Amino acid sequence: MDLKKLFGTVLTLLGIGGLVYAAILFGNSTGTTKALIVYAVLGAIFFFSGIGLIRTTKSKE
């Protein structure tokens, strides 16, 4: 596996984790609004940058 695809996979997984954690904070309503926004925005940035990196990296076959 190419290093860029591996990094894209890691970014995607971190983004999913951030989005899930933001959803948990939203569901519990115990988190502050500031923390909820930070986790949701960072999760979305990581997720979409990881997906973009995976899609634009060409395979060496």
MODELLER restraints for C-alpha pairs under 7 A, 6 or more apart:
rsr = mdl.restraints
at = mdl.atoms
rsr.add(forms.Gaussian(group=physical.xy_distance, feature=features.Distance(at['CA:4:A'], at['CA:57:A']), mean=6.92, stdev=0.5))
rsr.add(forms.Gaussian(group=physical.xy_distance, feature=features.Distance(at['CA:5:A'], at['CA:53:A']), mean=6.88, stdev=0.5))
rsr.add(forms.Gaussian(group=physical.xy_distance, feature=features.Distance(at['CA:5:A'], at['CA:54:A']), mean=5.21, stdev=0.5))
rsr.add(forms.Gaussian(group=physical.xy_distance, feature=features.Distance(at['CA:5:A'], at['CA:57:A']), mean=6.73, stdev=0.5))
rsr.add(forms.Gaussian(group=physical.xy_distance, feature=features.Distance(at['CA:8:A'], at['CA:50:A']), mean=4.12, stdev=0.5))
rsr.add(forms.Gaussian(group=physical.xy_distance, feature=features.Distance(at['CA:8:A'], at['CA:51:A']), mean=6.47, stdev=0.5))
rsr.add(forms.Gaussian(group=physical.xy_distance, feature=features.Distance(at['CA:8:A'], at['CA:53:A']), mean=5.32, stdev=0.5))
rsr.add(forms.Gaussian(group=physical.xy_distance, feature=features.Distance(at['CA:8:A'], at['CA:54:A']), mean=5.36, stdev=0.5))
rsr.add(forms.Gaussian(group=physical.xy_distance, feature=features.Distance(at['CA:9:A'], at['CA:50:A']), mean=6.16, stdev=0.5))
rsr.add(forms.Gaussian(group=physical.xy_distance, feature=features.Distance(at['CA:11:A'], at['CA:46:A']), mean=5.29, stdev=0.5))
rsr.add(forms.Gaussian(group=physical.xy_distance, feature=features.Distance(at['CA:11:A'], at['CA:47:A']), mean=6.17, stdev=0.5))
rsr.add(forms.Gaussian(group=physical.xy_distance, feature=features.Distance(at['CA:11:A'], at['CA:50:A']), mean=4.76, stdev=0.5))
rsr.add(forms.Gaussian(group=physical.xy_distance, feature=features.Distance(at['CA:12:A'], at['CA:46:A']), mean=6.05, stdev=0.5))
rsr.add(forms.Gaussian(group=physical.xy_distance, feature=features.Distance(at['CA:12:A'], at['CA:47:A']), mean=4.39, stdev=0.5))
rsr.add(forms.Gaussian(group=physical.xy_distance, feature=features.Distance(at['CA:12:A'], at['CA:50:A']), mean=4.61, stdev=0.5))
rsr.add(forms.Gaussian(group=physical.xy_distance, feature=features.Distance(at['CA:12:A'], at['CA:51:A']), mean=6.24, stdev=0.5))
rsr.add(forms.Gaussian(group=physical.xy_distance, feature=features.Distance(at['CA:14:A'], at['CA:43:A']), mean=6.88, stdev=0.5))
rsr.add(forms.Gaussian(group=physical.xy_distance, feature=features.Distance(at['CA:14:A'], at['CA:46:A']), mean=6.52, stdev=0.5))
rsr.add(forms.Gaussian(group=physical.xy_distance, feature=features.Distance(at['CA:15:A'], at['CA:43:A']), mean=3.95, stdev=0.5))
rsr.add(forms.Gaussian(group=physical.xy_distance, feature=features.Distance(at['CA:15:A'], at['CA:44:A']), mean=5.93, stdev=0.5))
rsr.add(forms.Gaussian(group=physical.xy_distance, feature=features.Distance(at['CA:15:A'], at['CA:46:A']), mean=4.54, stdev=0.5))
rsr.add(forms.Gaussian(group=physical.xy_distance, feature=features.Distance(at['CA:15:A'], at['CA:47:A']), mean=4.11, stdev=0.5))
rsr.add(forms.Gaussian(group=physical.xy_distance, feature=features.Distance(at['CA:16:A'], at['CA:43:A']), mean=6.34, stdev=0.5))
rsr.add(forms.Gaussian(group=physical.xy_distance, feature=features.Distance(at['CA:16:A'], at['CA:47:A']), mean=6.27, stdev=0.5))
rsr.add(forms.Gaussian(group=physical.xy_distance, feature=features.Distance(at['CA:18:A'], at['CA:39:A']), mean=5.49, stdev=0.5))
rsr.add(forms.Gaussian(group=physical.xy_distance, feature=features.Distance(at['CA:18:A'], at['CA:40:A']), mean=6.35, stdev=0.5))
rsr.add(forms.Gaussian(group=physical.xy_distance, feature=features.Distance(at['CA:18:A'], at['CA:42:A']), mean=6.88, stdev=0.5))
rsr.add(forms.Gaussian(group=physical.xy_distance, feature=features.Distance(at['CA:18:A'], at['CA:43:A']), mean=4.32, stdev=0.5))
rsr.add(forms.Gaussian(group=physical.xy_distance, feature=features.Distance(at['CA:19:A'], at['CA:39:A']), mean=6.69, stdev=0.5))
rsr.add(forms.Gaussian(group=physical.xy_distance, feature=features.Distance(at['CA:19:A'], at['CA:40:A']), mean=5.34, stdev=0.5))
rsr.add(forms.Gaussian(group=physical.xy_distance, feature=features.Distance(at['CA:19:A'], at['CA:43:A']), mean=5.00, stdev=0.5))
rsr.add(forms.Gaussian(group=physical.xy_distance, feature=features.Distance(at['CA:19:A'], at['CA:44:A']), mean=6.80, stdev=0.5))
rsr.add(forms.Gaussian(group=physical.xy_distance, feature=features.Distance(at['CA:22:A'], at['CA:36:A']), mean=5.40, stdev=0.5))
rsr.add(forms.Gaussian(group=physical.xy_distance, feature=features.Distance(at['CA:22:A'], at['CA:39:A']), mean=5.51, stdev=0.5))
rsr.add(forms.Gaussian(group=physical.xy_distance, feature=features.Distance(at['CA:22:A'], at['CA:40:A']), mean=5.41, stdev=0.5))
rsr.add(forms.Gaussian(group=physical.xy_distance, feature=features.Distance(at['CA:25:A'], at['CA:31:A']), mean=5.28, stdev=0.5))
rsr.add(forms.Gaussian(group=physical.xy_distance, feature=features.Distance(at['CA:25:A'], at['CA:36:A']), mean=6.47, stdev=0.5))
rsr.add(forms.Gaussian(group=physical.xy_distance, feature=features.Distance(at['CA:26:A'], at['CA:36:A']), mean=6.92, stdev=0.5))
